[in-house]
Amino acid sequence: MEPMYTGSYQVAKDDYTSAGHASADIKRQLKQIGVSGDVLRRVAVASYEVELNLVIHSLGGELTLNVYPDCVQLVSSDVGPGIPDLNMAMKEGYSTASEMARSMGFGAGMGLPNMKRNADDFNIESTVGVGTTITMGFHLR
Amino acid sequence: MLVSELIPLIDAKNLTPDLSTDREVTCGYVCDLLSWVMSHGDSGMAWVTVQTHMNVIAVAVLSEMACVILPEGIDMEAESLQKAVSEGMVVLQSPLTAFDICGRMAAKGVPAQN
């Protein structure tokens, strides 16, 4: 099915200054479309987490918002480096964030678990040397 | 409690005076790990942190918080304050420690969670 609305955002590696712009715009667009309350908040939190993950961990990537009549979908797709151990990465408290990221208060190892908690559907696929794709769905009714 | 009532309670200065302080504080929180706050933040929260970079504002806005409180007279960078104003997030600066700020809020009945 074709989405009613699609928006794409490029997210650059280590760009802490712009971090949050994509999530803020996603929240604005969804508000305009009429998404509100609990779903809007959960999408906002998950999109910020995944955007920050692209900044902190990836070599750069793209965040895509798809809105369907019954669901909001977020897809994060990066160009590497890939996650060697997905089970460890999904564990709360486990982080490979840099000192720079940690000094800014990131790297608590809560990102992926928090995305999973906030999304109704969560899927992650990663290949070392290729990249990581995270797909999240949020039911509208 | 409104943000306007919180300001005198913690001897705070409003670093975003152009924004309305007529918003309800429903709970309080103190933490400097942004990714931790992302998973525990809540709407109406008054969040005490020593972090002052722009991502503090992004986290507070996305969680629909009532305000950000900087303890011990900590200043916020001009660009972060600009972002706070453009996003409508009130930033307060208090001379008190995070411990004292939370103590005063708790004594007035502000809970830890909604």
gemmi code that builds the backbone of each chain (N, CA, C; Angstrom):
import gemmi

chains = {
    "A": [
        ("MET", (0.840, -1.203, 0.000), (0.000, 0.000, 0.000), (0.880, 1.261, 0.000)),
        ("GLU", (0.493, 2.231, -0.804), (1.233, 3.496, -0.865), (0.953, 4.308, 0.400)),
        ("PRO", (1.995, 4.878, 1.013), (1.731, 5.729, 2.187), (1.004, 7.027, 1.805)),
        ("MET", (0.224, 7.562, 2.765), (-0.463, 8.851, 2.558), (0.545, 9.991, 2.572)),
        ("TYR", (1.617, 9.762, 3.339), (2.637, 10.808, 3.466), (3.988, 10.134, 3.642)),
        ("THR", (5.009, 10.698, 3.009), (6.377, 10.199, 3.174), (7.330, 11.380, 3.332)),
        ("GLY", (8.252, 11.249, 4.260), (9.280, 12.269, 4.436), (10.606, 11.584, 4.698)),
        ("SER", (11.689, 12.131, 4.126), (13.010, 11.521, 4.327), (14.002, 12.538, 4.847)),
        ("TYR", (14.880, 12.087, 5.709), (15.862, 12.976, 6.348), (17.235, 12.324, 6.306)),
        ("GLN", (18.219, 13.059, 5.817), (19.597, 12.570, 5.842), (20.183, 12.908, 7.212)),
        ("VAL", (20.849, 11.942, 7.837), (21.465, 12.188, 9.147), (22.956, 11.871, 9.040)),
        ("ALA", (23.785, 12.864, 9.383), (25.231, 12.705, 9.211), (25.893, 12.204, 10.497)),
        ("LYS", (26.931, 11.424, 10.301), (27.753, 10.924, 11.405), (28.311, 12.096, 12.219)),
        ("ASP", (28.273, 11.982, 13.547), (28.877, 12.946, 14.481), (28.300, 14.368, 14.391)),
        ("ASP", (27.159, 14.541, 13.748), (26.577, 15.886, 13.647), (25.662, 16.156, 14.848)),
        ("TYR", (26.285, 16.406, 15.989), (25.519, 16.608, 17.232), (24.726, 17.916, 17.219)),
        ("THR", (25.190, 18.880, 16.426), (24.510, 20.176, 16.394), (23.131, 20.064, 15.754)),
        ("SER", (23.032, 19.291, 14.700), (21.736, 19.156, 14.017), (20.902, 18.015, 14.583)),
        ("ALA", (21.483, 17.226, 15.470), (20.762, 16.065, 16.006), (19.444, 16.507, 16.636)),
        ("GLY", (18.381, 15.876, 16.244), (17.062, 16.218, 16.771), (16.208, 16.965, 15.765)),
        ("HIS", (16.842, 17.500, 14.707), (16.071, 18.241, 13.693), (15.066, 17.342, 12.983)),
        ("ALA", (15.527, 16.156, 12.589), (14.640, 15.234, 11.870), (13.459, 14.847, 12.761)),
        ("SER", (13.748, 14.474, 14.026), (12.663, 14.059, 14.937), (11.688, 15.191, 15.176)),
        ("ALA", (12.207, 16.411, 15.319), (11.329, 17.560, 15.559), (10.419, 17.776, 14.351)),
        ("ASP", (10.985, 17.617, 13.142), (10.160, 17.804, 11.942), (9.137, 16.678, 11.790)),
        ("ILE", (9.564, 15.460, 12.121), (8.637, 14.318, 12.059), (7.446, 14.577, 12.984)),
        ("LYS", (7.748, 15.077, 14.177), (6.672, 15.355, 15.146), (5.734, 16.440, 14.594)),
        ("ARG", (6.327, 17.478, 13.991), (5.522, 18.564, 13.411), (4.604, 18.050, 12.303)),
        ("GLN", (5.182, 17.252, 11.401), (4.389, 16.723, 10.276), (3.236, 15.868, 10.786)),
        ("LEU", (3.535, 15.007, 11.773), (2.491, 14.110, 12.289), (1.383, 14.902, 12.969)),
        ("LYS", (1.770, 15.954, 13.689), (0.776, 16.816, 14.348), (-0.162, 17.406, 13.311)),
        ("GLN", (0.435, 17.884, 12.205), (-0.375, 18.478, 11.127), (-1.333, 17.469, 10.523)),
        ("ILE", (-0.858, 16.223, 10.421), (-1.696, 15.168, 9.837), (-2.829, 14.801, 10.809)),
        ("GLY", (-2.627, 15.118, 12.095), (-3.680, 14.842, 13.073), (-3.343, 13.735, 14.050)),
        ("VAL", (-2.071, 13.278, 14.029), (-1.647, 12.271, 15.008), (-1.401, 13.004, 16.328)),
        ("SER", (-1.899, 12.449, 17.418), (-1.730, 13.159, 18.693), (-1.555, 12.178, 19.848)),
        ("GLY", (-1.459, 12.743, 21.034), (-1.448, 11.977, 22.285), (-0.309, 10.993, 22.400)),
        ("ASP", (-0.654, 9.810, 22.916), (0.320, 8.785, 23.251), (1.133, 8.340, 22.023)),
        ("VAL", (0.477, 8.160, 20.893), (1.188, 7.687, 19.688), (2.213, 8.726, 19.244)),
        ("LEU", (1.808, 9.998, 19.235), (2.711, 11.070, 18.819), (3.950, 11.102, 19.713)),
        ("ARG", (3.728, 10.971, 21.005), (4.836, 11.007, 21.958), (5.774, 9.811, 21.762)),
        ("ARG", (5.199, 8.633, 21.551), (6.022, 7.428, 21.364), (6.832, 7.515, 20.067)),
        ("VAL", (6.211, 8.028, 19.002), (6.944, 8.187, 17.738), (8.078, 9.199, 17.934)),
        ("ALA", (7.785, 10.285, 18.657), (8.783, 11.334, 18.874), (9.999, 10.780, 19.624)),
        ("VAL", (9.746, 10.028, 20.675), (10.843, 9.461, 21.474), (11.648, 8.470, 20.636)),
        ("ALA", (10.953, 7.581, 19.930), (11.642, 6.560, 19.132), (12.425, 7.201, 17.978)),
        ("SER", (11.848, 8.241, 17.367), (12.554, 8.862, 16.238), (13.800, 9.595, 16.718)),
        ("TYR", (13.712, 10.205, 17.899), (14.891, 10.883, 18.440), (15.980, 9.864, 18.785)),
        ("GLU", (15.585, 8.768, 19.391), (16.557, 7.712, 19.739), (17.253, 7.189, 18.478)),
        ("VAL", (16.470, 6.937, 17.441), (17.066, 6.338, 16.250), (17.910, 7.382, 15.504)),
        ("GLU", (17.490, 8.639, 15.547), (18.275, 9.717, 14.919), (19.624, 9.862, 15.638)),
        ("LEU", (19.563, 9.853, 16.963), (20.805, 9.953, 17.743), (21.711, 8.758, 17.499)),
        ("ASN", (21.116, 7.577, 17.330), (21.916, 6.390, 17.032), (22.659, 6.556, 15.713)),
        ("LEU", (21.991, 7.162, 14.723), (22.650, 7.402, 13.433), (23.829, 8.354, 13.618)),
        ("VAL", (23.634, 9.406, 14.438), (24.699, 10.394, 14.682), (25.868, 9.747, 15.429)),
        ("ILE", (25.541, 9.000, 16.478), (26.575, 8.471, 17.378), (27.293, 7.252, 16.775)),
        ("HIS", (26.523, 6.340, 16.186), (27.101, 5.036, 15.827), (27.318, 4.779, 14.340)),
        ("SER", (26.518, 5.433, 13.488), (26.593, 5.039, 12.070), (27.610, 5.882, 11.304)),
        ("LEU", (27.841, 5.500, 10.077), (28.685, 6.290, 9.179), (27.825, 7.281, 8.404)),
        ("GLY", (26.581, 7.380, 8.791), (25.610, 8.251, 8.117), (24.453, 7.412, 7.622)),
        ("GLY", (23.294, 8.021, 7.532), (22.149, 7.245, 7.084), (20.941, 8.103, 6.815)),
        ("GLU", (19.832, 7.422, 6.663), (18.608, 8.113, 6.303), (17.467, 7.640, 7.204)),
        ("LEU", (16.654, 8.602, 7.602), (15.484, 8.287, 8.420), (14.256, 8.609, 7.576)),
        ("THR", (13.369, 7.646, 7.435), (12.177, 7.840, 6.594), (10.910, 7.678, 7.422)),
        ("LEU", (9.999, 8.601, 7.228), (8.684, 8.544, 7.874), (7.652, 8.174, 6.819)),
        ("ASN", (6.892, 7.136, 7.075), (5.767, 6.763, 6.205), (4.499, 6.777, 7.036)),
        ("VAL", (3.489, 7.469, 6.559), (2.219, 7.478, 7.285), (1.162, 6.753, 6.453)),
        ("TYR", (0.584, 5.728, 7.028), (-0.514, 4.973, 6.409), (-1.797, 5.286, 7.179)),
        ("PRO", (-2.960, 4.931, 6.632), (-4.207, 5.240, 7.333), (-4.266, 4.656, 8.757)),
        ("ASP", (-3.647, 3.485, 8.944), (-3.773, 2.834, 10.255), (-2.453, 2.723, 11.009)),
        ("CYS", (-1.375, 3.319, 10.473), (-0.080, 3.138, 11.147), (0.964, 4.155, 10.701)),
        ("VAL", (1.849, 4.506, 11.635), (3.003, 5.354, 11.325), (4.218, 4.434, 11.299)),
        ("GLN", (5.036, 4.584, 10.241), (6.221, 3.732, 10.138), (7.478, 4.595, 10.086)),
        ("LEU", (8.489, 4.207, 10.871), (9.794, 4.865, 10.816), (10.810, 3.842, 10.337)),
        ("VAL", (11.608, 4.228, 9.344), (12.657, 3.328, 8.855), (13.989, 4.062, 8.910)),
        ("SER", (14.932, 3.478, 9.642), (16.283, 4.034, 9.702), (17.198, 3.095, 8.949)),
        ("SER", (17.925, 3.652, 7.991), (18.790, 2.808, 7.171), (20.154, 3.480, 7.069)),
        ("ASP", (21.205, 2.793, 7.511), (22.525, 3.426, 7.457), (23.488, 2.655, 6.567)),
        ("VAL", (24.648, 3.270, 6.338), (25.624, 2.678, 5.409), (26.784, 2.014, 6.157)),
        ("GLY", (26.535, 1.655, 7.385), (27.552, 0.960, 8.169), (27.820, 1.674, 9.478)),
        ("PRO", (28.616, 1.068, 10.330), (29.468, -0.104, 10.113), (28.753, -1.441, 10.352)),
        ("GLY", (27.521, -1.437, 10.843), (26.861, -2.697, 11.185), (27.134, -3.075, 12.629)),
        ("ILE", (26.224, -3.858, 13.198), (26.323, -4.234, 14.622), (26.768, -5.699, 14.719)),
        ("PRO", (27.952, -5.951, 15.321), (28.460, -7.323, 15.379), (27.600, -8.244, 16.252)),
        ("ASP", (27.075, -7.733, 17.367), (26.311, -8.596, 18.272), (24.985, -7.925, 18.615)),
        ("LEU", (23.944, -8.281, 17.871), (22.634, -7.639, 18.065), (22.042, -7.905, 19.441)),
        ("ASN", (22.263, -9.105, 19.967), (21.713, -9.428, 21.294), (22.278, -8.511, 22.358)),
        ("MET", (23.589, -8.259, 22.285), (24.227, -7.349, 23.252), (23.706, -5.927, 23.046)),
        ("ALA", (23.586, -5.512, 21.787), (23.143, -4.143, 21.478), (21.732, -3.884, 21.989)),
        ("MET", (20.902, -4.919, 22.033), (19.519, -4.757, 22.490), (19.408, -4.754, 24.009)),
        ("LYS", (20.523, -5.037, 24.702), (20.499, -5.129, 26.160), (20.586, -3.741, 26.796)),
        ("GLU", (19.716, -3.456, 27.749), (19.762, -2.157, 28.442), (21.088, -2.007, 29.165)),
        ("GLY", (21.739, -0.876, 28.994), (22.982, -0.601, 29.707), (24.226, -0.915, 28.898)),
        ("TYR", (24.056, -1.652, 27.774), (25.219, -1.961, 26.937), (25.379, -0.867, 25.897)),
        ("SER", (26.564, -0.271, 25.823), (26.778, 0.796, 24.851), (28.198, 0.786, 24.320)),
        ("THR", (28.338, 1.139, 23.057), (29.670, 1.285, 22.457), (29.905, 2.748, 22.063)),
        ("ALA", (29.146, 3.655, 22.693), (29.257, 5.079, 22.335), (30.642, 5.629, 22.667)),
        ("SER", (31.048, 6.630, 21.891), (32.369, 7.244, 22.061), (32.411, 8.104, 23.331)),
        ("GLU", (33.613, 8.487, 23.723), (33.778, 9.383, 24.876), (33.050, 10.709, 24.637)),
        ("MET", (33.122, 11.182, 23.394), (32.465, 12.426, 23.005), (30.953, 12.319, 23.272)),
        ("ALA", (30.360, 11.230, 22.809), (28.920, 11.023, 23.002), (28.595, 10.925, 24.486)),
        ("ARG", (29.436, 10.213, 25.230), (29.183, 10.029, 26.660), (29.286, 11.354, 27.413)),
        ("SER", (30.231, 12.193, 27.004), (30.405, 13.470, 27.698), (29.177, 14.364, 27.516)),
        ("MET", (28.410, 14.110, 26.442), (27.194, 14.893, 26.218), (25.977, 14.254, 26.895)),
        ("GLY", (26.194, 13.149, 27.548), (25.090, 12.510, 28.269), (24.397, 11.416, 27.483)),
        ("PHE", (25.041, 10.989, 26.380), (24.492, 9.860, 25.633), (25.268, 8.606, 26.007)),
        ("GLY", (24.857, 7.486, 25.411), (25.607, 6.260, 25.649), (25.253, 5.557, 26.935)),
        ("ALA", (23.989, 5.715, 27.361), (23.551, 4.985, 28.563), (23.141, 3.563, 28.198)),
        ("GLY", (23.169, 3.260, 26.906), (22.775, 1.920, 26.475), (21.273, 1.721, 26.563)),
        ("MET", (20.520, 2.789, 26.340), (19.058, 2.712, 26.447), (18.377, 2.878, 25.097)),
        ("GLY", (19.126, 3.257, 24.070), (18.533, 3.639, 22.787), (17.680, 2.557, 22.150)),
        ("LEU", (18.295, 1.433, 21.790), (17.543, 0.372, 21.099), (16.421, -0.193, 21.977)),
        ("PRO", (16.703, -0.509, 23.268), (15.593, -1.007, 24.106), (14.446, -0.001, 24.219)),
        ("ASN", (14.794, 1.293, 24.239), (13.757, 2.320, 24.358), (12.912, 2.409, 23.085)),
        ("MET", (13.567, 2.231, 21.922), (12.815, 2.206, 20.659), (11.833, 1.040, 20.673)),
        ("LYS", (12.332, -0.120, 21.076), (11.503, -1.330, 21.088), (10.314, -1.153, 22.027)),
        ("ARG", (10.564, -0.497, 23.168), (9.501, -0.292, 24.163), (8.421, 0.655, 23.617)),
        ("ASN", (8.848, 1.663, 22.880), (7.893, 2.680, 22.419), (7.145, 2.297, 21.142)),
        ("ALA", (7.751, 1.425, 20.330), (7.099, 1.043, 19.070), (6.173, -0.151, 19.296)),
        ("ASP", (5.125, -0.244, 18.470), (4.249, -1.419, 18.537), (4.895, -2.592, 17.804)),
        ("ASP", (5.592, -2.278, 16.716), (6.340, -3.309, 15.980), (7.780, -2.828, 15.833)),
        ("PHE", (8.729, -3.721, 16.051), (10.141, -3.337, 15.993), (10.925, -4.425, 15.291)),
        ("ASN", (11.706, -4.028, 14.289), (12.537, -5.014, 13.595), (13.903, -4.400, 13.307)),
        ("ILE", (14.952, -5.156, 13.588), (16.303, -4.655, 13.308), (17.083, -5.717, 12.540)),
        ("GLU", (17.750, -5.279, 11.492), (18.599, -6.178, 10.722), (19.931, -5.487, 10.511)),
        ("SER", (21.003, -6.223, 10.742), (22.314, -5.602, 10.638), (23.343, -6.567, 10.064)),
        ("THR", (24.170, -6.046, 9.181), (25.265, -6.834, 8.627), (26.541, -6.006, 8.740)),
        ("VAL", (27.536, -6.586, 9.411), (28.807, -5.876, 9.582), (29.422, -5.596, 8.211)),
        ("GLY", (29.840, -4.344, 8.037), (30.447, -3.948, 6.764), (29.418, -3.471, 5.746)),
        ("VAL", (28.145, -3.655, 6.061), (27.089, -3.236, 5.126), (26.221, -2.146, 5.753)),
        ("GLY", (25.597, -2.457, 6.876), (24.764, -1.444, 7.525), (23.649, -2.042, 8.346)),
        ("THR", (22.856, -1.148, 8.933), (21.775, -1.547, 9.826), (20.474, -0.909, 9.357)),
        ("THR", (19.414, -1.683, 9.373), (18.088, -1.144, 9.068), (17.150, -1.445, 10.226)),
        ("ILE", (16.531, -0.387, 10.729), (15.567, -0.534, 11.820), (14.209, -0.085, 11.293)),
        ("THR", (13.207, -0.925, 11.466), (11.847, -0.583, 11.036), (10.931, -0.621, 12.255)),
        ("MET", (10.213, 0.487, 12.464), (9.308, 0.561, 13.615), (7.916, 0.940, 13.143)),
        ("GLY", (6.920, 0.301, 13.728), (5.528, 0.613, 13.404), (4.779, 1.066, 14.640)),
        ("PHE", (3.890, 2.026, 14.450), (3.073, 2.561, 15.550), (1.621, 2.541, 15.080)),
        ("HIS", (0.788, 1.773, 15.751), (-0.609, 1.611, 15.310), (-1.423, 2.851, 15.631)),
        ("LEU", (-2.228, 3.263, 14.660), (-3.046, 4.452, 14.875), (-4.427, 4.105, 15.419)),
        ("ARG", (-4.843, 2.883, 15.265), (-6.101, 2.502, 15.899), (-6.102, 1.035, 16.237)),
    ],
    "B": [
        ("MET", (1.288, 22.485, 40.415), (2.057, 23.722, 40.555), (2.416, 24.264, 39.167)),
        ("LEU", (2.284, 25.581, 39.013), (2.665, 26.183, 37.737), (4.162, 26.507, 37.732)),
        ("VAL", (4.745, 26.627, 36.537), (6.157, 27.023, 36.441), (6.349, 28.387, 37.120)),
        ("SER", (5.359, 29.260, 36.980), (5.443, 30.593, 37.603), (5.516, 30.493, 39.134)),
        ("GLU", (4.966, 29.438, 39.704), (5.040, 29.233, 41.172), (6.333, 28.508, 41.554)),
        ("LEU", (6.850, 27.715, 40.611), (8.103, 26.989, 40.858), (9.288, 27.964, 40.943)),
        ("ILE", (9.238, 29.025, 40.128), (10.364, 29.973, 40.051), (10.740, 30.543, 41.431)),
        ("PRO", (9.787, 31.140, 42.192), (10.171, 31.639, 43.523), (10.516, 30.514, 44.504)),
        ("LEU", (9.878, 29.354, 44.324), (10.123, 28.231, 45.246), (11.591, 27.816, 45.249)),
        ("ILE", (12.234, 27.854, 44.075), (13.639, 27.414, 43.997), (14.581, 28.596, 43.712)),
        ("ASP", (14.096, 29.807, 44.028), (14.888, 31.050, 43.850), (15.448, 31.166, 42.442)),
        ("ALA", (14.664, 30.748, 41.465), (15.200, 30.645, 40.098), (15.066, 31.937, 39.306)),
        ("LYS", (15.917, 31.999, 38.284), (15.840, 33.061, 37.296), (15.365, 32.395, 35.997)),
        ("ASN", (14.416, 33.033, 35.334), (13.935, 32.489, 34.061), (14.866, 32.943, 32.939)),
        ("LEU", (15.583, 32.006, 32.326), (16.516, 32.355, 31.246), (15.795, 32.516, 29.909)),
        ("THR", (14.491, 32.218, 29.904), (13.678, 32.375, 28.684), (12.463, 33.255, 29.024)),
        ("PRO", (12.717, 34.519, 29.407), (11.637, 35.363, 29.949), (10.502, 35.659, 28.971)),
        ("ASP", (10.752, 35.454, 27.670), (9.687, 35.732, 26.700), (8.636, 34.623, 26.633)),
        ("LEU", (8.946, 33.482, 27.252), (8.008, 32.358, 27.176), (7.038, 32.380, 28.361)),
        ("SER", (5.859, 31.870, 28.135), (4.845, 31.815, 29.195), (5.257, 30.812, 30.280)),
        ("THR", (5.046, 31.196, 31.535), (5.321, 30.281, 32.654), (4.015, 29.750, 33.229)),
        ("ASP", (2.955, 29.949, 32.454), (1.637, 29.510, 32.886), (1.412, 28.066, 32.414)),
        ("ARG", (2.316, 27.174, 32.802), (2.161, 25.771, 32.406), (2.367, 24.896, 33.636)),
        ("GLU", (1.659, 23.801, 33.675), (1.601, 22.961, 34.871), (2.823, 22.045, 34.987)),
        ("VAL", (3.436, 22.032, 36.180), (4.485, 21.063, 36.493), (3.795, 19.873, 37.153)),
        ("THR", (3.850, 18.705, 36.507), (3.131, 17.552, 37.059), (4.055, 16.556, 37.763)),
        ("CYS", (5.370, 16.658, 37.507), (6.310, 15.758, 38.168), (7.728, 16.312, 38.023)),
        ("GLY", (8.643, 15.762, 38.797), (10.024, 16.241, 38.770), (10.992, 15.101, 38.506)),
        ("TYR", (12.191, 15.474, 38.000), (13.179, 14.450, 37.659), (14.563, 15.080, 37.677)),
        ("VAL", (15.569, 14.306, 38.061), (16.938, 14.804, 37.967), (17.826, 13.725, 37.363)),
        ("CYS", (18.511, 14.062, 36.273), (19.380, 13.102, 35.590), (20.185, 13.838, 34.521)),
        ("ASP", (21.438, 13.420, 34.318), (22.278, 14.072, 33.309), (22.576, 13.182, 32.111)),
        ("LEU", (22.077, 11.960, 32.150), (22.253, 11.062, 31.010), (21.049, 11.226, 30.092)),
        ("LEU", (21.267, 11.882, 28.966), (20.134, 12.204, 28.091), (19.399, 10.971, 27.595)),
        ("SER", (20.148, 9.936, 27.278), (19.467, 8.750, 26.758), (18.644, 8.076, 27.866)),
        ("TRP", (19.057, 8.268, 29.108), (18.269, 7.756, 30.235), (16.991, 8.587, 30.373)),
        ("VAL", (17.157, 9.888, 30.253), (16.002, 10.790, 30.369), (14.985, 10.518, 29.256)),
        ("MET", (15.496, 10.187, 28.064), (14.584, 9.881, 26.960), (13.650, 8.738, 27.301)),
        ("SER", (14.150, 7.777, 28.074), (13.302, 6.625, 28.379), (12.484, 6.823, 29.655)),
        ("HIS", (12.767, 7.888, 30.399), (12.014, 8.113, 31.642), (11.303, 9.461, 31.675)),
        ("GLY", (11.578, 10.314, 30.679), (10.954, 11.635, 30.636), (9.450, 11.532, 30.463)),
        ("ASP", (8.753, 12.565, 30.907), (7.291, 12.536, 30.833), (6.761, 13.939, 30.578)),
        ("SER", (5.545, 14.017, 30.101), (4.972, 15.342, 29.860), (4.722, 16.050, 31.192)),
        ("GLY", (4.926, 17.353, 31.201), (4.727, 18.149, 32.415), (5.871, 18.064, 33.411)),
        ("MET", (6.941, 17.389, 33.031), (8.067, 17.176, 33.954), (8.924, 18.430, 34.101)),
        ("ALA", (9.390, 18.692, 35.321), (10.417, 19.705, 35.560), (11.722, 18.926, 35.721)),
        ("TRP", (12.644, 19.108, 34.789), (13.839, 18.267, 34.696), (15.071, 19.061, 35.123)),
        ("VAL", (15.748, 18.569, 36.149), (16.967, 19.209, 36.647), (18.177, 18.527, 36.016)),
        ("THR", (19.026, 19.323, 35.350), (20.230, 18.747, 34.732), (21.356, 19.771, 34.677)),
        ("VAL", (22.593, 19.268, 34.722), (23.753, 20.158, 34.564), (24.186, 20.237, 33.093)),
        ("GLN", (23.559, 19.433, 32.237), (23.875, 19.483, 30.794), (23.261, 20.750, 30.194)),
        ("THR", (23.983, 21.390, 29.286), (23.489, 22.668, 28.756), (23.507, 22.741, 27.227)),
        ("HIS", (23.891, 21.646, 26.550), (23.965, 21.712, 25.086), (22.574, 21.574, 24.454)),
        ("MET", (22.513, 21.770, 23.135), (21.233, 21.886, 22.443), (20.353, 20.644, 22.551)),
        ("ASN", (20.996, 19.495, 22.717), (20.195, 18.271, 22.756), (19.326, 18.186, 24.005)),
        ("VAL", (19.691, 18.947, 25.051), (18.857, 19.018, 26.263), (17.468, 19.553, 25.878)),
        ("ILE", (17.467, 20.582, 25.049), (16.201, 21.189, 24.639), (15.403, 20.209, 23.777)),
        ("ALA", (16.110, 19.520, 22.861), (15.427, 18.546, 22.003), (14.740, 17.467, 22.845)),
        ("VAL", (15.454, 16.958, 23.852), (14.888, 15.904, 24.705), (13.677, 16.441, 25.484)),
        ("ALA", (13.822, 17.640, 26.036), (12.726, 18.224, 26.829), (11.486, 18.469, 25.960)),
        ("VAL", (11.710, 18.958, 24.738), (10.585, 19.259, 23.835), (9.896, 17.968, 23.404)),
        ("LEU", (10.700, 16.976, 23.022), (10.104, 15.725, 22.542), (9.307, 15.031, 23.644)),
        ("SER", (9.745, 15.176, 24.889), (9.016, 14.561, 26.002), (7.900, 15.464, 26.523)),
        ("GLU", (7.751, 16.638, 25.903), (6.697, 17.597, 26.284), (6.789, 18.003, 27.751)),
        ("MET", (8.015, 18.284, 28.191), (8.238, 18.675, 29.580), (7.740, 20.091, 29.851)),
        ("ALA", (7.597, 20.423, 31.155), (7.152, 21.770, 31.536), (8.323, 22.751, 31.499)),
        ("CYS", (9.499, 22.293, 31.970), (10.671, 23.174, 31.984), (11.948, 22.385, 32.261)),
        ("VAL", (13.067, 23.041, 31.952), (14.390, 22.509, 32.290), (14.950, 23.392, 33.400)),
        ("ILE", (15.560, 22.794, 34.416), (16.139, 23.575, 35.516), (17.638, 23.307, 35.599)),
        ("LEU", (18.441, 24.371, 35.525), (19.886, 24.248, 35.698), (20.216, 24.586, 37.148)),
        ("PRO", (20.857, 23.682, 37.876), (21.169, 23.933, 39.286), (22.473, 24.717, 39.446)),
        ("GLU", (22.730, 25.154, 40.672), (24.013, 25.759, 41.077), (24.459, 26.906, 40.170)),
        ("GLY", (23.485, 27.665, 39.661), (23.807, 28.860, 38.879), (24.462, 28.594, 37.541)),
        ("ILE", (24.319, 27.366, 37.039), (24.948, 27.011, 35.753), (24.287, 27.790, 34.615)),
        ("ASP", (25.116, 28.292, 33.717), (24.608, 29.035, 32.559), (24.365, 28.098, 31.389)),
        ("MET", (23.479, 28.531, 30.503), (23.245, 27.758, 29.281), (23.797, 28.543, 28.091)),
        ("GLU", (24.392, 27.826, 27.132), (24.926, 28.463, 25.929), (23.826, 29.243, 25.210)),
        ("ALA", (24.224, 30.364, 24.585), (23.261, 31.221, 23.886), (22.496, 30.449, 22.812)),
        ("GLU", (23.197, 29.578, 22.078), (22.500, 28.857, 20.991), (21.469, 27.868, 21.533)),
        ("SER", (21.763, 27.283, 22.719), (20.783, 26.390, 23.339), (19.554, 27.184, 23.783)),
        ("LEU", (19.802, 28.386, 24.346), (18.681, 29.224, 24.790), (17.832, 29.686, 23.608)),
        ("GLN", (18.523, 29.982, 22.509), (17.788, 30.375, 21.286), (16.862, 29.260, 20.834)),
        ("LYS", (17.398, 28.054, 20.881), (16.594, 26.881, 20.489), (15.429, 26.718, 21.474)),
        ("ALA", (15.718, 26.923, 22.766), (14.663, 26.795, 23.784), (13.518, 27.761, 23.488)),
        ("VAL", (13.874, 28.990, 23.152), (12.846, 30.001, 22.867), (12.066, 29.622, 21.609)),
        ("SER", (12.797, 29.198, 20.554), (12.094, 28.877, 19.308), (11.218, 27.629, 19.465)),
        ("GLU", (11.591, 26.743, 20.382), (10.791, 25.521, 20.589), (9.784, 25.682, 21.725)),
        ("GLY", (9.838, 26.845, 22.413), (8.875, 27.102, 23.491), (9.161, 26.361, 24.785)),
        ("MET", (10.445, 26.042, 25.047), (10.784, 25.323, 26.277), (11.389, 26.285, 27.314)),
        ("VAL", (10.742, 26.413, 28.467), (11.219, 27.301, 29.528), (12.481, 26.716, 30.166)),
        ("VAL", (13.514, 27.570, 30.349), (14.737, 27.145, 31.032), (14.934, 28.031, 32.259)),
        ("LEU", (15.055, 27.387, 33.433), (15.257, 28.118, 34.676), (16.663, 27.860, 35.198)),
        ("GLN", (17.214, 28.868, 35.868), (18.534, 28.729, 36.488), (18.353, 28.979, 37.984)),
        ("SER", (18.770, 27.998, 38.788), (18.611, 28.144, 40.239), (19.983, 28.125, 40.912)),
        ("PRO", (20.166, 28.911, 41.971), (21.448, 28.858, 42.687), (21.554, 27.605, 43.564)),
        ("LEU", (20.449, 26.912, 43.764), (20.433, 25.738, 44.650), (21.057, 24.509, 43.981)),
        ("THR", (21.431, 23.523, 44.785), (21.905, 22.253, 44.226), (20.708, 21.466, 43.709)),
        ("ALA", (20.972, 20.475, 42.868), (19.902, 19.612, 42.346), (19.155, 18.967, 43.517)),
        ("PHE", (19.907, 18.600, 44.552), (19.325, 17.959, 45.742), (18.315, 18.896, 46.407)),
        ("ASP", (18.722, 20.148, 46.597), (17.825, 21.122, 47.248), (16.610, 21.446, 46.388)),
        ("ILE", (16.823, 21.556, 45.080), (15.710, 21.863, 44.166), (14.650, 20.765, 44.267)),
        ("CYS", (15.107, 19.529, 44.187), (14.168, 18.401, 44.260), (13.507, 18.342, 45.636)),
        ("GLY", (14.296, 18.634, 46.679), (13.744, 18.619, 48.041), (12.615, 19.619, 48.193)),
        ("ARG", (12.811, 20.811, 47.676), (11.766, 21.842, 47.784), (10.535, 21.474, 46.972)),
        ("MET", (10.762, 20.919, 45.777), (9.621, 20.508, 44.938), (8.853, 19.381, 45.613)),
        ("ALA", (9.576, 18.429, 46.156), (8.914, 17.278, 46.805), (8.120, 17.738, 48.026)),
        ("ALA", (8.690, 18.701, 48.772), (8.004, 19.212, 49.975), (6.687, 19.897, 49.621)),
        ("LYS", (6.604, 20.397, 48.405), (5.365, 21.048, 47.944), (4.435, 20.058, 47.237)),
        ("GLY", (4.803, 18.789, 47.270), (3.895, 17.768, 46.740), (4.086, 17.411, 45.279)),
        ("VAL", (5.180, 17.903, 44.649), (5.431, 17.496, 43.254), (5.956, 16.056, 43.274)),
        ("PRO", (5.289, 15.136, 42.583), (5.708, 13.724, 42.638), (6.885, 13.434, 41.693)),
        ("ALA", (7.462, 12.244, 41.854), (8.573, 11.832, 40.995), (8.080, 11.430, 39.616)),
        ("GLN", (6.862, 10.920, 39.548), (6.332, 10.478, 38.252), (4.865, 10.851, 38.159)),
        ("ASN", (4.389, 10.971, 36.927), (2.963, 11.235, 36.726), (2.153, 10.003, 37.121)),
    ],
}
model = gemmi.Model(1)
for chain_id, residues in chains.items():
    chain = gemmi.Chain(chain_id)
    for i, (resn, *xyz) in enumerate(residues, 1):
        res = gemmi.Residue()
        res.name, res.seqid = resn, gemmi.SeqId(i, " ")
        for name, pos in zip(("N", "CA", "C"), xyz):
            atom = gemmi.Atom()
            atom.name, atom.element = name, gemmi.Element(name[0])
            atom.pos, atom.b_iso = gemmi.Position(*pos), 0.0
            res.add_atom(atom)
        chain.add_residue(res)
    model.add_chain(chain)
structure = gemmi.Structure()
structure.add_model(model)
structure.setup_entities()
